[in-house]
Amino acid sequence: MLMFPAILIGLLLLPISLVAQPGSRMPARLARELDRIGRLAGDMEWEKSHKAAERLTKVYPDWPQSWLMLAETEKGLGQEPASERSMQKVILLDSTGFPQAYQWLAWRKFRTGSYYDALRCFDGYQRSRRNHSPLTWNDSLLLCSIRFAIDQGKKTGIVMPEKLPAAINTVHDEYFPSLTVDGSVLVFTRQQTVRLDTLPVNNQEDLYESLYNSGSFTPPEKMPEPVNTGSNEGTQSLSQDGRIMIFTACNRPDSKGGCDLYLSEKAGRSWGKPVNIGYPVNTRYWESTPCLSADGRYLFFSSNRPGGRGQMDIWKSEKTSEGNWTQPVNLGSPVNTPGNEMSPVMPLDSRILYFASDGHPGMGGFDLFRSERGITGNWMQPVNLGFPVNTWADEDGLAFSAYQRQAIIASGRDSLNGKDLFLIPWDMPEELQNLIIAGRVTDQRNGNPVSASVQVQSLADSIISSVVSDPVTGEYLAGIPEGTAFRINATAQGYLPYSGTLIIGEKDTARVVKADLPLQWVDQGASVILYNVFFRWDSYELLPESVPELDQVCQVLSENPGICVEIGGHTDSTGTFDYNITLSYRRAEAVCKYLVSKGINPARLQAKGYGFTNPVSGNLTPVDRAKNRRTELKVLVQ
């Protein structure tokens, strides 16, 4: 959060002549008492210092220094309304000698949503400053934030967020929502007070789960062990299919520091034992608020580790082909500031990053921001999402239900009930997926479920979604953006790769597209069509779009070193028999050469050209001819 500036220590360091009333000398007893109370406050003895400061205002009611001291002790006790009244007393007694009082009041008014009062206090602060040095970073941030908030207050015709049902929002704090890509599962953090015997224990954080059913969320249930424990768990990130959860857990026996990131996987309806992600993601510093990208390649999180720009910064780590996480990289400026950045959220489009910050101009506390990645790969200047998403309170959590074009935000705007979860329409369709791909991965021989890696890619080769099908049910779930065609692949140990193309029609818009993926066991005679191997027209030159598919073939051959395969080339019936036999053979040979370049023994590969002798469809229409132009992989020896 934005912290109110500490005024007392700086005040006591000033020479007495600078803080005394104009034309008068501070009484020696008052100076001694200010010094004594200041030392108590410096030792965090707030009760003692507060009582002493109260007595001081009775003895010296006309001296602003005594009221300034009282204001500081009240602030230390969390009595901010009382501290505000004392600060106003300071200004009433001396309207020019204590710019710190104006400064604190400006922050106070800003943090309570009294933006015009905040601006007046800030004007008083600038007028009363004895020097004309440039504003500090904090002061500049405050001024920009006040002006931004006033401008946001002029909005009209807006739709206000709707608080989620009372079963989810309680008298306790609920925050940091996470949703599956179809919006069917909501996981959030709840913080409450628990009691051990007769002693209250504050800040107990646990994870809760609610299902979206028949247009509403079901009463949430506390997630069982081994996810939740007697310690704190919270600020989680669900993979888009809800089968992987990365969350923050504190004070576990295997933790690297106070709070670390842990990963748990779901099989059927049960969550597995959480595993510490380990170094270099976790350190002896604080790691929290994770976000797993839709393609599973990147982990964003916040940390106060050295090397950042401010207090809490957002960092990024990439997953290697071996499944390890690389040394995290700080996102740097302009995302991170000298303040706090946290709660990163990345929708399906990896060019967009949402996050919470108190270091960019906002409306108070933490606000939610949006940044786009430029063509050079750098993040652009963040944009405040504005009112009504942001308010004077803390908004520090965001989850997209893109399938329903809605978002859930965590906000403290209801001052009577602490932080709650709110639902708001989200009118940014160009950034969010509106199609869901769902189905089962099965063994083609018997229909049994298979746990497989499923990837959905654009035809331009970038991986959009990467999920793992459930080992108990074989079910998978993934999101895709608006588009017309995507490639889909599935790989599993002991099976030939599945290769297919998804053609999205207009009738599929905003719907779930079903795609079951049967896998063939690696066995002699088994064959698959490599639908996503492409060549230049009337040529045997491989197109770059073929690389992901061929790399998966390499993976299968590496995992099954005892097999030999045939790469078969097929054409349509356009052209002569001899021409097509030659073209199909050279295409098959080009595939073999690529596999050899990736380390596959050429003795395990056989290229064969079939021309148009084995069509899978007629040759009368362009669609039929396209089906016949294909590359097949067949197991020869096992």
QUIUR-V725930 format. One record per pair of residues at least 24 apart in sequence whose ideal C-beta (glycine too) atoms are under 6 Angstrom apart, sorted by the first residue. I is the first residue (numbers start at 0). GAP is how many residues later the second one is. Records with the same first field share a line. If there is no record, write none. Layout:
I: GAP ; GAP
This chain:
0: 357 ; 364
1: 356
3: 100 ; 103
4: 98
6: 93 ; 97
7: 64
11: 26
18: 46
29: 30
33: 31 ; 35
36: 32
45: 27 ; 30 ; 31
48: 24
49: 27
63: 26 ; 29 ; 30 ; 34
83: 24
95: 32
98: 26 ; 29 ; 30
101: 26
109: 36 ; 254
110: 253
112: 279
114: 31 ; 34 ; 35
117: 28
118: 27
136: 201
143: 217
144: 216 ; 217
147: 213
148: 214
151: 234 ; 235
154: 232
157: 230
158: 266
159: 228
160: 261 ; 263
161: 261
162: 257 ; 259
163: 257 ; 259
166: 52
167: 52
168: 251
172: 245 ; 246
173: 246 ; 247
174: 222 ; 235 ; 244
175: 59 ; 221 ; 234
176: 220 ; 222 ; 231 ; 244
177: 58 ; 59 ; 60 ; 221
178: 220 ; 222
179: 58 ; 62
180: 59 ; 298
181: 221 ; 254
182: 29 ; 218 ; 220 ; 221
183: 28
184: 57
185: 24
186: 49 ; 51
188: 45 ; 46
204: 27 ; 29
205: 27
206: 26 ; 29
225: 47
226: 37 ; 44
234: 53 ; 54
236: 53 ; 54 ; 55
238: 53
239: 54 ; 239
240: 226 ; 236
245: 44 ; 46
247: 40
255: 26 ; 27
256: 26 ; 27 ; 28
258: 27 ; 29
259: 27
260: 26 ; 29
266: 204 ; 205
267: 204
279: 47
280: 36 ; 44
288: 53 ; 54
290: 53 ; 54 ; 55
292: 53 ; 57
293: 54 ; 171
294: 168 ; 171
295: 170
299: 44
301: 40
308: 27
309: 27 ; 28 ; 29 ; 49
310: 29
311: 28 ; 30
312: 28
313: 27 ; 30 ; 41
333: 47
334: 36 ; 44
342: 53 ; 54
344: 53
346: 53 ; 84 ; 85
347: 85 ; 131 ; 133
348: 82
351: 79
353: 44
355: 40
362: 27 ; 28 ; 29
363: 28
364: 28 ; 29
365: 28 ; 29 ; 30
366: 28
367: 27 ; 30
401: 30 ; 31
402: 33
432: 46 ; 47 ; 48
433: 76
434: 45 ; 78
435: 43 ; 76
436: 41 ; 43 ; 76 ; 78
437: 39 ; 74
438: 75 ; 76 ; 77
439: 34 ; 35 ; 76
440: 28 ; 33 ; 49 ; 76
441: 32 ; 76
443: 74 ; 76
448: 24 ; 25
449: 24 ; 42 ; 69
451: 38 ; 40
452: 38
453: 36
454: 34
455: 24 ; 30 ; 32
456: 30
458: 26
460: 84
486: 45
488: 63
489: 27
490: 61
491: 27
493: 28
494: 24 ; 26
495: 24 ; 26 ; 30 ; 32
496: 55 ; 59
498: 31 ; 32 ; 33 ; 50
499: 31
500: 30
521: 38
523: 111 ; 114
525: 109
526: 105 ; 107
527: 105
528: 101 ; 103
529: 101 ; 103
532: 98
534: 52
539: 46 ; 47 ; 50
541: 48
549: 44
553: 41 ; 44
556: 43
562: 72 ; 75
563: 40 ; 72 ; 73
564: 68 ; 70
565: 40 ; 42 ; 68 ; 70
566: 24 ; 25 ; 40
567: 40 ; 42 ; 64
568: 40
569: 40 ; 60
570: 40 ; 41 ; 58
571: 40 ; 47 ; 53 ; 56 ; 57
572: 39 ; 46
579: 31 ; 32
580: 28 ; 30
583: 25 ; 26 ; 27
584: 24
